[in-house]
Amino acid sequence: MGEKEMQDMFDWAGLSNVYEQHGYKMWLSDLEDNIDTELLDHFSDAYSFESAETMYYDEFLFHLRIFKNISKNNELPPRYW
């Protein structure tokens, strides 16, 4: 995924302020390999980062990893019960 695609993904999810603040750090940590558009969209619905300029990147990454693990491990197959 290129820089423009990743920026578009954050813009579409409503997290453009987070990308503006921490975009360079996202590239350094290879974040684009660990997320997709659907995950980021659900993440932006669940979390509100209105004060991105005062938030550390480690804090954002922590919340994103927790959300990703919860989303991945909390899915039940259809007709589970």
Backbone as CSV, one residue per row, in Angstrom:
resi,resn,N_x,N_y,N_z,CA_x,CA_y,CA_z,C_x,C_y,C_z
1,MET,0.849,-1.164,0.000,0.000,0.000,0.000,0.899,1.232,0.000
2,GLY,0.546,2.178,-0.817,1.326,3.396,-0.922,0.898,4.444,0.089
3,GLU,1.663,5.523,0.136,1.369,6.594,1.091,0.014,7.236,0.819
4,LYS,-0.286,7.449,-0.462,-1.561,8.073,-0.831,-2.744,7.173,-0.464
5,GLU,-2.613,5.862,-0.694,-3.695,4.937,-0.358,-3.944,4.897,1.152
6,MET,-2.855,4.933,1.919,-3.011,4.911,3.368,-3.651,6.206,3.867
7,GLN,-3.251,7.328,3.298,-3.849,8.599,3.680,-5.329,8.624,3.304
8,ASP,-5.669,8.119,2.127,-7.075,8.050,1.713,-7.886,7.157,2.640
9,MET,-7.283,6.067,3.094,-7.974,5.158,4.000,-8.290,5.854,5.326
10,PHE,-7.350,6.609,5.853,-7.584,7.343,7.095,-8.591,8.465,6.890
11,ASP,-8.525,9.142,5.745,-9.496,10.193,5.441,-10.899,9.619,5.347
12,TRP,-11.046,8.489,4.680,-12.355,7.859,4.506,-12.939,7.420,5.850
13,ALA,-12.078,6.980,6.761,-12.536,6.528,8.071,-12.777,7.687,9.029
14,GLY,-12.463,8.905,8.612,-12.686,10.059,9.475,-11.553,10.291,10.464
15,LEU,-10.393,9.731,10.193,-9.246,9.877,11.091,-8.116,10.655,10.426
16,SER,-8.465,11.628,9.604,-7.431,12.377,8.888,-6.552,13.172,9.844
17,ASN,-7.125,13.652,10.964,-6.313,14.398,11.921,-5.271,13.500,12.588
18,VAL,-5.595,12.239,12.790,-4.633,11.292,13.361,-3.526,11.027,12.348
19,TYR,-3.893,10.880,11.085,-2.881,10.638,10.058,-1.963,11.841,9.878
20,GLU,-2.523,13.024,9.937,-1.697,14.227,9.803,-0.676,14.325,10.927
21,GLN,-1.072,13.932,12.112,-0.186,14.022,13.271,0.847,12.898,13.308
22,HIS,0.456,11.687,12.915,1.308,10.522,13.121,1.614,9.730,11.849
23,GLY,1.386,10.301,10.681,1.594,9.582,9.422,3.001,9.045,9.246
24,TYR,3.985,9.862,9.576,5.371,9.432,9.414,5.694,8.250,10.327
25,LYS,5.196,8.282,11.531,5.431,7.187,12.487,4.734,5.912,12.028
26,MET,3.596,6.056,11.366,2.892,4.883,10.846,3.731,4.183,9.794
27,TRP,4.411,4.976,8.956,5.278,4.388,7.936,6.472,3.693,8.570
28,LEU,7.023,4.270,9.616,8.176,3.662,10.279,7.830,2.338,10.950
29,SER,6.610,2.221,11.442,6.209,1.000,12.147,5.506,-0.007,11.245
30,ASP,5.451,0.244,9.931,4.792,-0.655,8.972,3.342,-0.941,9.338
31,LEU,2.636,0.086,9.747,1.241,-0.071,10.145,0.364,-0.506,8.985
32,GLU,0.707,-0.097,7.764,-0.137,-0.417,6.606,-0.224,-1.905,6.341
33,ASP,0.737,-2.679,6.844,0.692,-4.129,6.669,-0.254,-4.798,7.659
34,ASN,-0.635,-4.089,8.705,-1.419,-4.685,9.786,-2.882,-4.265,9.817
35,ILE,-3.286,-3.328,8.973,-4.668,-2.857,9.009,-5.263,-2.877,7.612
36,ASP,-6.578,-2.837,7.567,-7.279,-2.693,6.305,-8.375,-1.650,6.476
37,THR,-9.030,-1.324,5.403,-10.028,-0.255,5.423,-11.191,-0.585,6.336
38,GLU,-11.662,-1.821,6.297,-12.814,-2.211,7.117,-12.488,-2.115,8.609
39,LEU,-11.325,-2.594,8.991,-10.920,-2.518,10.395,-10.817,-1.069,10.843
40,LEU,-10.217,-0.224,10.033,-10.056,1.177,10.384,-11.405,1.893,10.458
41,ASP,-12.335,1.523,9.603,-13.665,2.112,9.640,-14.384,1.741,10.934
42,HIS,-14.350,0.484,11.318,-14.976,0.062,12.569,-14.272,0.673,13.776
43,PHE,-12.959,0.808,13.684,-12.188,1.415,14.754,-12.582,2.871,14.956
44,SER,-12.773,3.603,13.867,-13.162,5.016,13.986,-14.578,5.169,14.521
45,ASP,-15.430,4.148,14.302,-16.776,4.190,14.882,-16.734,3.961,16.394
46,ALA,-15.805,3.136,16.845,-15.738,2.772,18.256,-14.963,3.782,19.095
47,TYR,-13.967,4.417,18.515,-13.109,5.345,19.248,-13.249,6.753,18.701
48,SER,-13.024,7.723,19.564,-13.050,9.117,19.147,-11.716,9.745,19.511
49,PHE,-10.998,10.212,18.504,-9.719,10.854,18.711,-9.827,12.322,18.307
50,GLU,-10.575,13.075,19.075,-10.784,14.479,18.758,-9.557,15.320,19.081
51,SER,-8.740,14.853,19.997,-7.543,15.617,20.371,-6.293,14.878,19.901
52,ALA,-6.181,14.666,18.616,-5.059,13.912,18.060,-3.733,14.630,18.269
53,GLU,-3.767,15.957,18.352,-2.512,16.688,18.498,-1.884,16.488,19.880
54,THR,-2.654,16.071,20.871,-2.101,15.828,22.202,-1.907,14.338,22.485
55,MET,-2.235,13.500,21.531,-2.147,12.057,21.727,-0.805,11.542,21.214
56,TYR,-0.213,10.663,21.985,1.025,10.015,21.555,0.709,8.910,20.566
57,TYR,1.652,8.635,19.685,1.459,7.579,18.691,1.343,6.209,19.360
58,ASP,2.112,5.989,20.408,2.044,4.710,21.124,0.648,4.459,21.684
59,GLU,-0.006,5.515,22.139,-1.367,5.395,22.665,-2.337,4.992,21.553
60,PHE,-2.224,5.642,20.398,-3.070,5.298,19.261,-2.842,3.851,18.832
61,LEU,-1.582,3.461,18.724,-1.237,2.116,18.296,-1.730,1.068,19.290
62,PHE,-1.657,1.366,20.572,-2.159,0.464,21.609,-3.655,0.218,21.427
63,HIS,-4.420,1.283,21.267,-5.871,1.151,21.090,-6.207,0.392,19.806
64,LEU,-5.470,0.665,18.747,-5.722,-0.018,17.476,-5.426,-1.509,17.579
65,ARG,-4.339,-1.877,18.235,-4.004,-3.301,18.385,-5.004,-4.025,19.272
66,ILE,-5.450,-3.389,20.342,-6.473,-3.986,21.206,-7.756,-4.199,20.411
67,PHE,-8.174,-3.186,19.667,-9.398,-3.295,18.870,-9.282,-4.387,17.813
68,LYS,-8.124,-4.480,17.178,-7.920,-5.510,16.157,-8.022,-6.906,16.763
69,ASN,-7.414,-7.118,17.913,-7.480,-8.430,18.567,-8.893,-8.763,19.025
70,ILE,-9.591,-7.786,19.564,-10.974,-8.023,19.984,-11.837,-8.363,18.779
71,SER,-11.676,-7.615,17.695,-12.468,-7.870,16.487,-12.179,-9.248,15.915
72,LYS,-10.914,-9.632,15.905,-10.528,-10.916,15.322,-10.981,-12.091,16.187
73,ASN,-10.839,-11.975,17.488,-11.118,-13.093,18.385,-12.548,-13.144,18.887
74,ASN,-13.332,-12.133,18.608,-14.688,-12.086,19.123,-15.736,-12.444,18.076
75,GLU,-15.315,-12.911,16.929,-16.261,-13.267,15.877,-16.691,-14.722,16.041
76,LEU,-17.980,-14.929,16.053,-18.530,-16.273,16.128,-18.974,-16.700,14.732
77,PRO,-18.838,-17.968,14.419,-19.318,-18.422,13.107,-20.829,-18.296,13.024
78,PRO,-21.377,-18.227,11.821,-22.837,-18.152,11.680,-23.503,-19.376,12.293
79,ARG,-24.640,-19.157,12.909,-25.415,-20.231,13.559,-24.630,-20.909,14.663
80,TYR,-23.870,-20.123,15.411,-23.044,-20.688,16.480,-23.905,-21.313,17.578
81,TRP,-24.987,-20.647,17.952,-25.812,-21.170,19.019,-26.876,-21.999,18.425
